[in-house]
Amino acid sequence: MSETKEPSKGYVGLTDPDWYAFLSSQPRVDEVNFWQPHGNRAFRALRQGEPFFFKLRSPLKAIAGFGFFERYEALPAWLAWDCFSEMNGAPDFDVMIDRIARLRGDGERSLRSGQALIGCIMITAPIFFARDEWVAPPADWARSGIQQGKTYALNTGEGDRIFRECIDRAIVGGRYWNVDDVGPRPDVPEGPRYGAPHEVRPRLGQGTFSLAVRDAYGGACAVTGEHSAPVLEAAHIVPYGRGGGHRVENGLLLRSDLHRLYDRGYVTVTPDYVFRVGDSLREDFRNGRSYYDLDGAPIAVPEPADFSSPAPP
């Protein structure tokens, strides 16, 4: 007897109107952090690539956009800001902390210092609708206001309606830009208005790329082994501006000073994973002694070692 494939599903999450208002005013948002004020409850409702719908809180209640779930992680608030900055739905760190404090009902020191953990639901390829495009919420949504979110199958009932209406709005005006079309979805029937649904693969943004690279390298600088999180940064092996994507195989976790030198061409990594320091560092600054000690050091390579060979910046 053949195994029945589990239908694709989506999640409707209760969304803060201020978060929506700020992000919907930004041009070409490629990722957002749908944060939760506490980091003590993991989000397991979706698999990677399944849609997450933004349903505004009362009195608005409508679905005002959607994106695709990439990953969940409980992060210190400072790291969430470092990775996503304004894509946390706030103009600056203090505003984000004020909102977290209001929802948590406290102003504890660890929160103000940025050390407190918050839940981070990372959404790629988000799209936000104008008010006249909002989608009606699920008909079976609890009227009590207690419900924080609910999972729906996308091939039947309200889940099917919501997904189709959101896709219909998304393809208008070239807003559906941060995805790769990978073909028809056999698990969702064709509809008379919308045609054959297509599966899409969202592209990573800088924030999710940064966290994925940190994980791949075990939170340690590939050259020095430094584990102090505030000084570590994800570098692109092939620069993003030259076509190097936000892909983990195109990433190196480096100490921030090495990252700057790497981006400016003073240091590099050879195709056989050896760290090299160029003569120009000494010539331009008459120094660099602490860096020349690292010349010739093998860099750490995540397992499995399936990364592309590094190329000079």
C-alpha positions in Angstrom: 0.0 0.0 0.0 1.5 3.3 -1.0 2.0 6.1 1.5 -0.3 9.1 1.2 1.6 12.3 0.9 0.8 14.9 3.6 -1.0 17.9 2.1 0.9 21.2 2.0 -0.1 23.4 4.8 0.1 27.1 5.9 -0.1 29.0 9.1 -2.1 32.1 9.9 -0.4 34.0 12.6 -1.7 36.9 14.7 0.2 40.0 13.6 0.9 43.3 15.3 -0.4 46.2 13.2 2.7 48.4 14.0 5.0 45.6 12.7 2.9 45.4 9.5 2.6 49.2 9.1 6.4 49.6 9.3 7.4 46.7 7.0 4.7 47.4 4.4 6.2 50.9 3.9 9.6 49.5 3.0 10.6 48.8 -0.6 11.4 45.2 -1.7 11.6 43.4 1.6 13.3 40.0 1.1 12.9 38.6 4.6 11.4 39.5 8.0 11.7 38.4 11.5 8.2 37.6 12.9 9.4 37.7 16.5 7.7 36.5 19.6 8.2 38.3 22.9 9.4 35.1 24.7 11.8 32.5 23.4 10.5 29.6 25.4 8.2 28.0 23.0 9.5 26.7 19.7 7.5 27.2 16.5 7.0 23.8 14.8 3.7 24.4 12.9 5.4 24.6 9.4 8.1 22.9 7.4 10.6 25.0 5.5 9.1 26.7 2.5 5.5 26.5 3.7 3.4 29.8 3.7 2.9 31.9 6.8 0.0 34.4 6.6 0.0 37.7 8.5 -3.4 38.2 10.1 -3.7 41.6 11.8 -5.0 41.9 15.4 -8.4 43.3 16.3 -10.0 45.5 15.2 -8.5 45.1 11.8 -8.5 41.3 11.7 -7.7 40.9 7.9 -4.8 39.0 6.4 -2.4 41.7 5.2 0.3 39.7 3.6 2.3 36.5 3.7 5.7 34.9 3.2 7.4 31.5 3.5 8.7 29.9 6.7 12.5 29.4 6.7 13.5 28.6 10.2 12.8 29.2 13.9 15.4 30.0 16.5 15.3 31.6 20.0 17.9 34.4 19.9 19.1 37.1 22.2 17.4 40.3 21.2 20.7 42.0 20.3 21.5 39.2 17.8 18.0 39.4 16.2 18.6 43.1 15.6 22.2 42.5 14.3 20.9 40.0 11.8 17.6 41.6 10.7 17.8 45.2 11.8 14.7 47.1 10.5 13.3 43.8 9.1 12.3 43.1 12.8 9.5 45.6 12.0 10.9 48.6 13.9 13.0 51.6 12.9 15.6 51.0 15.6 16.6 48.6 18.4 15.0 50.7 21.2 11.6 50.7 19.5 11.8 47.0 19.0 12.7 46.5 22.7 9.8 48.8 23.8 7.4 46.7 21.9 8.8 43.4 23.3 8.6 44.9 26.8 5.0 46.0 26.3 4.0 42.5 25.2 6.0 40.8 27.9 4.6 43.1 30.5 8.1 43.8 32.0 11.2 45.9 31.5 13.7 43.5 33.0 17.4 44.4 32.7 18.2 41.5 30.5 15.6 42.7 28.0 17.0 46.3 28.0 20.5 45.0 27.5 19.5 42.8 24.6 20.4 39.6 26.3 16.9 38.2 26.8 15.8 35.5 24.4 13.0 36.2 21.9 11.4 33.7 19.5 12.3 34.4 15.9 10.1 33.0 13.1 12.1 33.9 10.0 10.0 34.5 6.9 11.5 34.8 3.4 10.0 36.4 0.3 7.3 38.4 2.3 4.7 40.4 0.5 2.5 43.0 2.2 -0.8 44.1 0.8 -2.3 47.5 0.6 -5.5 48.0 2.6 -7.8 47.5 -0.4 -6.1 44.2 -1.1 -6.5 42.6 2.3 -7.8 39.1 2.4 -10.7 38.1 4.6 -9.6 36.1 7.7 -10.5 32.4 8.1 -14.2 31.9 8.7 -13.5 29.6 11.6 -11.1 32.0 13.4 -12.0 32.2 17.1 -13.9 35.4 17.9 -12.6 35.5 21.5 -9.3 37.1 20.5 -7.4 34.4 22.4 -6.2 32.5 19.3 -2.6 33.3 18.3 -2.4 31.2 15.2 -3.7 28.2 13.4 -2.6 25.7 10.7 -4.6 25.1 7.6 -4.3 22.6 4.7 -3.8 24.4 1.5 -5.8 22.1 -0.8 -9.2 22.4 0.9 -11.5 24.9 2.6 -10.3 28.1 4.1 -6.6 27.3 3.6 -7.2 26.8 -0.1 -9.1 30.1 -0.4 -6.6 32.2 1.6 -3.6 30.8 -0.3 -5.1 31.3 -3.7 -6.3 34.9 -2.9 -2.8 35.8 -1.5 -1.1 34.4 -4.6 -3.5 36.3 -6.8 -2.5 39.6 -5.2 1.2 38.7 -5.0 1.6 38.2 -8.8 0.3 41.7 -9.5 2.8 44.5 -10.1 5.9 42.4 -10.0 5.9 42.1 -6.2 6.5 38.4 -6.3 10.2 38.8 -6.9 12.2 37.0 -4.3 11.3 33.4 -5.3 12.4 30.9 -7.9 9.5 29.1 -9.7 10.2 25.4 -9.6 7.1 24.1 -11.4 3.4 23.0 -10.9 2.3 21.8 -7.5 0.6 18.4 -8.0 -0.9 18.4 -4.5 -3.1 21.4 -5.1 -5.9 21.2 -7.8 -6.2 23.8 -10.5 -8.9 26.4 -9.9 -11.1 28.1 -12.5 -9.9 31.6 -11.6 -6.3 31.1 -10.7 -5.0 28.4 -13.0 -2.5 25.7 -12.0 -0.7 26.6 -8.7 3.1 26.6 -8.9 5.6 25.6 -6.2 8.1 28.3 -5.4 11.5 28.3 -3.7 12.1 31.5 -1.6 15.6 32.9 -1.7 17.3 33.6 1.6 17.9 37.1 2.9 20.9 38.5 4.6 19.6 37.8 8.1 18.7 34.1 7.6 21.9 33.6 5.6 23.9 35.0 8.6 22.3 32.6 11.1 22.6 29.6 8.8 26.3 30.3 8.3 26.8 30.6 12.1 25.1 27.2 12.5 27.2 25.6 9.7 30.5 26.7 11.4 29.4 25.8 14.9 29.5 29.5 16.0 33.3 29.7 15.5 35.4 31.8 13.2 36.6 29.7 10.3 40.1 31.1 10.7 40.7 31.7 14.4 38.1 29.5 16.1 36.8 32.6 18.0 33.4 31.8 19.6 32.4 35.3 20.9 29.1 35.8 19.0 29.1 39.7 19.0 32.4 39.8 16.9 31.4 37.1 14.3 30.0 37.9 10.9 28.9 35.9 7.9 31.0 36.8 4.8 30.1 35.9 1.2 32.8 33.9 -0.5 31.7 35.3 -3.9 30.4 38.9 -3.1 26.7 39.4 -3.2 27.1 42.3 -5.5 28.9 40.0 -8.0 26.2 37.4 -8.1 27.1 35.5 -5.0 23.8 34.5 -3.4 22.7 34.3 0.2 23.5 30.5 0.2 25.2 28.7 3.0 27.7 27.1 0.6 28.7 30.7 -0.3 29.4 31.7 3.3 32.3 32.0 5.7 32.0 32.8 9.4 34.7 35.3 10.2 35.8 37.5 13.0 34.6 41.0 12.2 38.1 42.5 11.5 38.9 39.6 9.2 35.6 40.0 7.4 36.5 43.7 6.7 39.9 42.7 5.5 38.4 39.9 3.3 35.9 42.3 1.7 38.7 44.8 0.9 41.0 42.2 -0.6 43.7 42.2 2.0 43.2 38.6 3.0 41.6 35.7 1.1 41.0 32.0 1.2 42.5 29.7 -1.5 40.5 27.0 -3.3 42.2 24.4 -1.0 40.9 26.2 2.1 44.0 28.0 3.3 43.9 31.5 4.7 46.3 34.0 3.0 47.3 37.5 4.0 48.5 39.7 1.1 51.6 41.9 1.0 49.4 45.0 0.5 48.4 44.9 4.2 52.0 45.6 5.2 52.6 48.0 2.4 49.5 50.1 3.0 49.6 50.3 6.8 53.2 49.4 7.7 51.8 46.9 10.2 49.5 43.8 10.3 51.8 41.7 12.4 48.9 40.0 14.2 47.4 39.0 10.8 50.6 37.7 9.2 50.7 35.1 12.0 47.5 33.6 10.5 48.9 33.4 7.0 48.9 29.8 5.8 46.5 28.6 8.4 43.9 26.0 7.2 40.3 27.2 7.6 37.6 25.2 9.2 35.2 23.6 6.7 31.8 22.5 7.9 30.7 18.9 7.5 29.7 17.6 5.1 32.3 19.5 3.1 30.0 20.4 0.2 30.8 24.1 -0.1 32.0 25.6 -3.3 35.7 26.4 -3.5 36.3 29.9 -2.2 37.2 32.7 -4.7 39.1 35.9 -3.9 36.8 38.9 -3.4 
